[in-house]
């Protein structure tokens, strides 16, 4: 059973106040900054929503495992954990960039000189836990995937979305975009809920 738009917003508001790993921003600040960067770059609504939700799996894993969000002792596989909770609510244009954003980091470390050097210490540590830099074969396989280009864009915004105190549109702004890209049955439910609440 997928999460609803309202449940996702609540999770980001309540659980998102925790620190984002060992970065200088909260999970929610990171999500909003990432979505804002996507929007500024002219990304589609679906990719902007993917940017907002790309780390939702961290929040779900921490809740499931009852552990601190900044625990970097193991890879929580966050890029996969959120998918069952979002499938049925959102299209592949949102889900696939989320699924591939960790592999995009592994690809960029292989393909782009200096990329690894510019990663934050926390991102370097998580890279080790996530399987390390891609081999040439893995990199080639990654590029053949349908949403690899979107995942690469998302990865770059992810890397930049760690600025303390940066002003962004509020969560409600992106919740409306989330509702816009929700699959048709879910849009109708969201609109009915919205009318009841207004």
N, C-alpha and C positions, 0 to 999 in steps of 0.2 A: 504494500500500500504506500503510494508516494506521500511525501509531506505536502501540505497545502502551502500556498503563498504566505498565509498568515503564520503558519508554524515556522517557516523558514525565517521570516522577519523576526519572530519572537526569539528564535535560537540565536540569530545574529545579535539582537539587542541584549539578551541576558547572558549568554555564554561568550559573546564577542567582546565583552569588556576586559577579558583576560589578556595578558601580554601575548603578543605574537611571537612564539618561540623565545629567542633571545634578542629580538629586534626591539628598537625603541618606540614601537607603536603597539596598540592593541590589535586583536584580530579584526574587530569591526573597522578601526581606522585603516588597516591594511586593505580590507575588502573594498571600502569606499574609495580609497585612493586608487586602487587598481581599476575599478569601474570608471572613475573620473578620467584617468589617463586613457582608457579605451574610448570613452566618449570624445575627449579632446582630439584623439587621432582619427575620428570619423568612423569608428567601428560600427558594425551593424548592431541593432538592439540585442540580437542573440549573443553576439560576442561580448557585448558590454555586460550582459547578465552572467555569462560564463566567467568574466573577470571578477564580478562581484562574488560569485559562489565557488571559485576555484579551490578555496581552502576550507570549504564547509566540512569536509571529511575530518579535518583536525578537530573541529568542535564536536562532531559526532563520536570520534574515536576517544577523545578525552572524557566525554560523558559516559560512554560505554565502559571504558576501562577504569573510570574513577581515578584518573591521574592528572598531574599538572600539565597544562598546555605547553610549558617550556621544557618538558622532558624530552631530551634528544638522545636517549640511550638506545632507542630502536626506531626503525622505520614503521610508522603507523599505517602506511599504504593509503594515505588520505585521498589520493587521486582516484581510488577505486571505492572507498567506503561510502562516499556520498551518492554514488550512481544508483543503487537500488532505491534510495529515498527520493531521487529526482526523476527516475525513469517513469514514464506514464504522465508526468506533469510537464516535462520540457522536451523539446526536440533534440535530435542529434547535434544540431548546430550549436547547442549549449553544452551538451554532455560530452561530446568528443574532445573539444579543447580542454575541458576540465580533466578528462582521463589522460590526455597526452601532455599536460604542462610539465610534469616531472621529466618525462622523456625528452621534452624540448630543452630542458636545462642540460641534460646529458649529451644531447646532440650539439648544442652550442659550445659546450666545453671541448668537444672534438673538432668542430668545424671552424671556430673563430678564435684566432690568436688573441690572447689578452682577456677573453671572456671570463675564464676562471679567476684571473687575478682581480677582477672587479666584483666578484661575489662577496657578500658579507661573510664573516666567519661562520655564522649559523648556517648559511646556505652551503658553504664548503663542507661543513660537518654532515649536513643532511645528504649531500651528494654522495658521500662515502657510503652512507647507510642505504641509499637508493640504488646502488649498483655501480656507481662511479661513471667515468667518462665512457661514452659509446665507442665501440670499435668501428672501423670503417664500414664493415658489413652492417652493423646495427644502425649506423647513421644513414646508410643507403636505404635500408628497410623503412626507417622512420619517415624519410622524405616521400616515400610512395604512399603513405597513408592519406586518406581523404582530407582530414582536417589538420594536417601537420603545419601548414602555413598559419592558420589561426592560432594553433598552440604556440608557435614561435612568437607571434605578436603578444599573446597573453603572457608568455614567459618574460618578455622584456618589460612589460608593465609591472608584473609581479616583482621583478628585481628593483624597480624604481619606487614602488609603493611602500616606502618605509621612512617617511619624513615626519618627524614629530611636529604636531601642531598644524599641519597643513589643512587648509579649509577645503571642504568638498561639499557638494549637494548632500542633503540628508538621506538617510536610509529610505524614507518614504518615496523619494524621487525614483530610486532604483527598484523599489517594490512595485511601483506602477509599471515599470519596464518589464519586470519579471512577469507580471500579470499579462502584459501584452503578448509575450512570446509563449505563454503557457498554451498547451494543446487545447483545442476548442472546448471540450467538455469541462476542463478546469477553469477556463475563462468565464464561462457562464456561472459557475459556482462562485467565483471571486466577485463578479459583478453583483450577484444577488446579495452576498455578504456586505459588500460595500454600500449598497443601497439601504440595507437594514441599519448599518452603523451611522449613516449620514442623517 
